[in-house]
Amino acid sequence: MTSDVDAVVVGLGPGGEAAATKLAEAGLRVVGVEERLVGGECPYYGCVPSKMMIRAANALTESRRVADLAGRAVTEPDWSPVAVRIRDEATDDWDDTVAVERLERAGVEVVHGHGRLAGPRRVEVAGRLIEASRGVILNPGTAPAVPPISGLAESPYWTNRDAMRVETLPASLAVIGGGAIGLELAQAFARFGVRVSVVEVADRLLAVEEPESSALLTEVLGREGIQVLVGVTVKSVAYDDGRFTISVDDQVLHADKLLVAAGRRPNLGDIGLETVGLDPRSRAVETDGRMRATDGLWVIGDVTGKGAFTHMSMYQSAVAVRDVLGQPGPEADYRAVPRVTFTDPEVGAVGLTEQQAREAAINVRTAVTELPSSTRGWIHKVGNEGLIKLVEDADRGVLVGATSIGPTGGEVLSALAVAVHAEVPTESLRSMIYAYPTFHRAIEDALTHL
């Protein structure tokens, strides 16, 4: 069966769902195609449930800090791991009915199935060939990557998706991967009472961020009892009698559960890229500033290689929709991409790291201030670990990158993101009024050190 529409959106993750909705509301005939759950990774396995878990774990930890803050002994409840239910009832049915109904109310026809390009402006799905007069927006997303470790594929390891389904906590957990997902879940499980080990092949945690971020988070996790191994090689994984054995260089780790959080792989292998002249073996699809990969094909989200973030997919979605509709607006700009690791402390960053700026031949000037030395940090006391790092282009007098670590590091980041994106002169930032006593006032202190 062949049908004609104005646009097809393949992949209804956050960016795809937003694109389909906006195009339909603009009066276009739109078909949205999704193989799994409408809404994508974020609401079911990623951003939303993991942050609910982290919120609960942090609340437990804050309750344990009361004695230090109050300066007297406080009886602590018995936080028995088996008594903690991680998963919220709202996620039990893993049903996308609400998301589908929302799209249909906007005028989008939703088709469940594996969508595949079948030539320019053509998509095959569920035995149906759909031709789109304006074109196709492709948003296939990524899936958890599984490193080629001997014995791993044969074992019942977890990905982040499995971790979100947990109802009873294990006594111990090993985590392969010291990036954002691995560290967020490692700390959350540890705070629920699980013995946790983190294994990272790079020479530091959060290797894509500033070294100061890595050092601070390593120190905090170590104090919380999490074993951290960096710069190591996982030689093999074995599973027997309900236990994992992980061989790491010259030592062996044992754990009840194993979480693999070693990055993501793009879903590009079987979506018909070759039918529109693109390489299906690519790690990412290159696009122009309007998100066009080729005539009549816009590509958004993780597979563009600009950052596997929900906010990136949503941002690119808006750019693509404007182009499909012929509306004016700025092209995609990646100078100030914000990113947050939701550990405690939160690690927020935007733009370039110091190393990236130097590699770009920028005349770099940096400054760092420690959050505990600020008035709000002193007031906060226990749990006040953090810092502000600024990366300035000294020739132009503007920030090209910044890091904000602290109890609300991701929120403080917003001011720095505006500064990097808008290229606010550092002299203007110095002349601002910063509210007292706040965590963001530490930005003013950092500016004095530039």
C-alpha positions, 0 to 999 in steps of 0.5 A: 500500500502506498500513501502520500503525506507531507512529512514523515518523522521516523523515530518519535523520541523527544525531538521527533515527537516535538517535530511531528507535533509542530508540523501537524499543528502547522497544517501538514499531513504527518505520519510519525513512525516509532519501533519501540515506545513513543517518547523514546529513551528519556521518559521510560529509561533515561532522564526522567526515571533516573532522576527520580531515582537520584532524587530519592537517593539524595533525599536519603543522604540529606537525611543522614547529614542532619546530625552534622548540620545540627551538631548533635546526634540524630537517630538514623532510620534503618535504610534496609536496601530491600525496603527501598522501592526504586521504580515509581508506579507510573513507569510500571506498565511501560505503556506509550498510550498517553504519548500516542494520544497526545500526538493523535490529538495534534493530528499526527498519524502514529505507526508502530514498526521499524521505519526504513528509508526507501529512497528520497522522501520515501519510508517503508514501515509495516508493509506500507510505502509512504511518500512525503512531498516535503520530506523525512525527518530522521531521529533513530536515536541510539542504544546502549553500547556493549564493549567486546569483553570476553564472556560479557555477551553471554552474561545477564548484565544490565544496561541502564534500561534494566536498572530502571526496572529494579524492584529489589536492590542487589547487595553489590553492583559493579559498573563498567563505565565512568561517564555520566550514566554510570556515575549517576546510577553508581552513586544512587545505588550506593546511597541506597546501601548497595556496595558499588565498584566503578571501572573506567578504561580511561585514565579518569572519570568523566574523561570528556570534562575538565580534570578538576571535575574528574578529581572532585567527583572521584574524591566524593565517590571514594568518601561515600565508599564507592570503589573507583578503578580508572585506567584499567582494562576489563579482561573478561566477565563470567557469571556463575551461581548468581554472581559476576566475576570481573577480571580487571588487569591483575585483580578480580571483582565480584558482584551480584549485578553488573551494569554496563554503561560504556556509551551508546551506539547509533541506530544507523545500521538498518534504516536505509541510508544507502537508498539516499546516498549515505553510508550506513556504516557511519558513526554519525550523519553529517548535516548542515546548519538547517539539519539537512543531510541530503535533499528532502532528509533532515536528521536530528538527535543523537545520530548527528554526533553533536551530543546524546542529550534530550535538549540537543534533540529538541533544539535540532528539532526546532531548527529542522521544523523551521526549515521544513516549513520555510520559516526564518530563524538561526541555523544550528549553533553548537558553541554553547552546548550545556551538559550536566551529570546529575551526581551529587555534587552536580557537574555542569559544563558548557562550551569548550574545556580548557584542553579543547580551547587550547587545541583550537589555538585560542589564547586561553585564560582560566580561573577556578574558585572553590565553592566551599570558600563562598559564603553559601558554600560555608552555610551549606557545610556538609555536601558543599563540594564544588567549584566554578571554572572559567575558560576565557578567550583572552584575545576577545575577552569572552568565555568560551567554556565553563564548569559549575560543580555543586549541590545545584551545579546544573542550575548555576550553569544557566548563567554561564551558558548564557555568557558563552552563547551570547559572548557576553564580555567578561568585563560585563560579567564582572560589573553585574550584581550577584545575589547574596548569599547564593551559589552562583555568586561564586561566578563573581569570585572566579571572574576576579581570578581571570 
